[in-house]
Structures are given as C-alpha cells and as structure tokens.
Amino acid sequence: MSRLGLRLAACLLNISEARRKYIVENIAEAALLDKNGQKHPEVTVLNIFSDQDYNRSVITIAASVDKLGSAVLAACLEAFRAIDMEVQEGIHPCLGAVDLIPIYPLSGVGVEE
C-alpha cells in the first residue's frame, strides 16, 4: 500500500484514431463514466497523445486497481463503436480499433496483479 492507501495502476490505451479529435475525446470520456453516466471518482485521464501521420492515439488512464478494468473496457467499447477500420488509414500498421492495452502498476500494487 502507498502511504495514502491507494492501489493505483495506469493503462496506455492505443487506439487507431488521431485525426478526428472528437472521437478520441469521446473514447477518453467513456473511461471516466460509470454505467449510469456518472463520473468515476477513482478514474482519471492523465494524457492524450495523438500522432496525425500514424492516425493513432495513446490515452493514459489512471485508476484504482478495482476500477481500471471497467474504465478501460468502456473506452475500448467506445473505440470499437466509433472507429471504422474499413476506412481507417495511417502509416502505422494496426490490428484494429484498439491495438494495445498495456497496464502498469503505479502505487501499492505489483506487476503480478
């Protein structure tokens, strides 16, 4: 446990969209909301990095370990809904609307969790 008692982790969610900012922002926003559309107090988006040429964005989502999975899942579902891979183009090869979901421990939690 950290001295604040928080068990925190972060996900650097890689999505195949950068050119339509509103879509990237909607995906990030989806991570912040619970099923009732209320803001999760234990979830935040720390950063959004978008590369126009690659047409790819990385959304950094930080949350308590208990909330991170549902926050990332909500963002992924929005990405799958909003990004049409039939028309997506960019110089970076991509596997799908969501390419990579790396999760890193931040505080009070180990890599094995």
PEQUI-V648905 format. One record per residue. RES is the residue in one small letter. NEAR is the number of other C-alpha atoms within 12 Angstrom. Layout:
res: [RES | RES]
near: [NEAR | NEAR]
This chain:
res: [m | s | r | l | g | l | r | l | a | a | c | l | l | n | i | s | e | a | r | r | k | y | i | v | e | n | i | a | e | a | a | l | l | d | k | n | g | q | k | h | p | e | v | t | v | l | n | i | f | s | d | q | d | y | n | r | s | v | i | t | i | a | a | s | v | d | k | l | g | s | a | v | l | a | a | c | l | e | a | f | r | a | i | d | m | e | v | q | e | g | i | h | p | c | l | g | a | v | d | l | i | p | i | y | p | l | s | g | v | g | v | e | e]
near: [15 | 14 | 8 | 9 | 12 | 20 | 27 | 31 | 35 | 36 | 38 | 31 | 41 | 37 | 48 | 44 | 45 | 32 | 23 | 22 | 22 | 16 | 29 | 41 | 29 | 27 | 41 | 40 | 33 | 35 | 42 | 36 | 28 | 23 | 14 | 9 | 13 | 14 | 18 | 26 | 17 | 27 | 34 | 29 | 35 | 21 | 20 | 27 | 27 | 26 | 23 | 20 | 17 | 22 | 30 | 37 | 36 | 35 | 44 | 37 | 45 | 38 | 34 | 31 | 31 | 20 | 29 | 38 | 28 | 26 | 40 | 43 | 26 | 30 | 40 | 35 | 22 | 28 | 36 | 24 | 19 | 28 | 32 | 19 | 22 | 12 | 13 | 25 | 23 | 20 | 15 | 21 | 18 | 22 | 16 | 25 | 36 | 35 | 25 | 22 | 23 | 23 | 27 | 26 | 26 | 23 | 22 | 19 | 22 | 16 | 16 | 8 | 15]
